[in-house]
Amino acid sequence: MIYLTLFLEFAKISLVCVGGGYASMPLIQAVVVDSYHWLTLPEFIDIFTISQMTPGPIGINAATFAGMKVAGLGGAISATMGFVTPSLFLCIVLAKIMFKYGSLGSIHGILIGLRPAVMALIAAACISFVLLAVWNVESAPTDWTAFDPKGLIILILALAAARKKIGVIKILISCGVLGLILGNMF
């Protein structure tokens, strides 16, 4: 039964996930952390981090890792297939529509309208991650001054590196090493 649940939940995410893997993160979080409590938020963020470091699309990687954590190899296969199957069929249908009607203004208008929604989903995920990284809480902290200086330093340096267009893998490895160094110093 867990395999079917994983397949269906990740299929639902895939159907409504517009904007790529990063936009899927808050939707995956809502299912695996908030609804089913299969993972804690720190476990989910660890999965998100690992998903960025492994080859392949981040949404598929996150589905695979989450499914593996929930129900082993069968769970990984179920979650991954659930995430991939609707996208495959939807992409085929949308490709046919775009090639046939892509020059119509209404299609272009729909795509423009979806951009802010994608940004809102990504921003929501970013806020959750910042709260956990800097204040070690899952929602707004009661004491904004009780932040983790190590987390804040690493966040600022990572943002600066990203702004300079340093590669994701280099940033992740550097931040991991910096976290190890800072963790051993304090």
C-alpha positions in Angstrom: 0.0 0.0 0.0 2.9 2.4 0.8 4.2 1.9 -2.8 0.9 3.0 -4.3 0.7 5.9 -1.9 4.2 7.1 -2.9 3.4 6.7 -6.6 0.2 8.6 -6.4 1.5 11.4 -4.2 4.6 12.0 -6.4 2.4 11.8 -9.5 0.2 14.5 -8.1 3.2 16.7 -7.4 4.5 16.1 -10.9 1.2 17.1 -12.4 1.0 20.5 -10.7 4.7 21.2 -10.6 5.4 24.0 -13.1 8.9 25.4 -13.3 11.3 22.6 -12.8 12.9 20.8 -9.9 13.3 23.7 -7.5 9.6 24.6 -7.8 8.8 21.0 -6.8 10.6 21.2 -3.5 7.9 22.9 -1.5 5.3 20.5 -2.9 7.4 17.5 -2.0 8.0 19.0 1.4 4.3 19.4 1.9 3.7 15.7 1.2 6.7 14.0 2.9 7.1 16.4 5.9 3.8 18.1 6.5 1.1 15.7 5.4 2.5 12.2 5.9 5.3 13.0 8.4 7.5 10.5 6.6 10.5 12.8 7.0 11.4 15.6 9.4 12.3 19.0 7.9 16.0 18.5 8.6 15.9 15.1 6.9 14.1 16.6 3.9 16.7 19.4 3.6 19.4 16.8 3.7 17.7 14.9 0.9 17.3 18.2 -1.0 21.1 18.9 -0.5 22.0 15.4 -1.7 19.7 15.7 -4.7 21.6 18.8 -5.8 24.9 17.0 -5.6 23.9 13.9 -7.6 23.5 13.8 -11.4 20.1 14.2 -12.8 17.1 16.4 -12.3 16.7 17.6 -8.7 13.0 16.7 -8.4 13.5 13.2 -9.6 16.5 12.8 -7.3 14.5 14.1 -4.4 11.6 11.7 -5.2 14.0 8.8 -5.4 15.8 9.6 -2.1 12.5 10.3 -0.3 11.0 7.1 -1.5 14.1 5.2 -0.5 14.0 6.7 3.0 10.2 5.9 3.4 10.1 2.3 1.9 13.5 1.2 0.7 14.2 0.3 -2.9 10.5 -0.4 -3.8 9.7 3.0 -2.4 12.4 4.7 -4.4 11.1 3.1 -7.6 7.5 3.9 -6.8 8.2 7.6 -5.9 10.5 8.0 -9.0 8.0 6.4 -11.4 5.2 8.5 -9.8 7.2 11.7 -10.4 8.3 10.8 -13.9 5.2 9.2 -15.5 2.8 12.2 -15.5 5.6 14.5 -16.7 6.4 12.2 -19.6 2.8 12.2 -20.8 2.3 15.9 -20.1 5.5 16.8 -22.0 4.4 14.8 -25.0 1.0 16.5 -25.1 2.4 20.0 -24.5 5.1 19.5 -27.2 2.4 18.7 -29.7 0.4 21.7 -28.7 3.4 24.1 -28.7 4.5 22.9 -32.2 1.0 23.3 -33.5 -0.2 26.5 -31.6 2.9 27.9 -30.0 2.7 31.2 -32.0 -0.7 32.0 -30.5 -0.8 34.9 -28.0 -2.9 33.0 -25.5 -0.3 30.3 -25.1 2.4 32.9 -24.6 0.1 34.7 -22.1 -0.4 31.5 -20.1 3.4 31.0 -19.9 3.9 34.6 -18.7 1.2 34.1 -16.0 2.9 30.9 -14.7 6.3 32.6 -14.1 5.2 34.5 -10.9 3.6 31.3 -9.5 6.9 29.4 -10.0 8.8 32.2 -8.3 6.4 32.1 -5.3 7.0 28.3 -4.9 10.7 28.7 -5.1 10.6 31.6 -2.6 8.5 29.6 -0.1 11.1 26.8 -0.2 13.9 29.3 0.3 12.3 30.9 3.3 11.9 27.5 5.0 15.5 26.6 4.3 16.8 29.9 5.6 14.8 29.6 8.8 16.2 26.1 9.4 19.8 27.0 8.4 20.1 30.2 10.4 17.5 29.8 13.3 17.2 26.0 13.4 13.4 26.3 13.4 10.8 25.3 10.9 8.6 28.4 11.2 9.1 32.0 12.2 11.4 32.1 15.2 10.0 33.5 18.4 13.4 35.2 19.1 14.9 36.6 15.9 18.2 37.4 17.7 18.8 33.7 18.6 20.3 32.8 15.3 23.2 30.4 14.6 26.2 32.6 13.5 27.8 29.7 11.7 24.7 29.1 9.6 24.5 32.8 8.9 28.2 33.0 7.8 27.8 30.0 5.5 24.6 31.3 4.1 26.1 34.7 3.3 29.2 33.2 1.7 27.1 30.7 -0.3 24.9 33.5 -1.6 28.0 35.6 -2.5 29.5 32.6 -4.4 26.2 31.9 -6.2 26.0 35.6 -7.2 29.5 35.2 -8.7 28.2 32.3 -10.7 30.4 29.7 -9.0 29.2 26.2 -9.7 26.7 24.5 -7.4 29.0 21.5 -6.7 31.9 23.8 -5.7 29.6 25.8 -3.4 28.1 22.7 -1.8 31.5 21.1 -1.2 33.0 24.4 0.1 30.1 25.0 2.5 30.3 21.4 3.7 34.0 21.9 4.5 33.4 25.3 6.1 30.6 23.7 8.2 33.0 21.0 9.3 35.7 23.6 10.2 33.3 26.0 12.0 31.6 23.1 13.8 34.9 21.9 15.2 35.9 25.5 16.2 32.8 26.3 18.3 
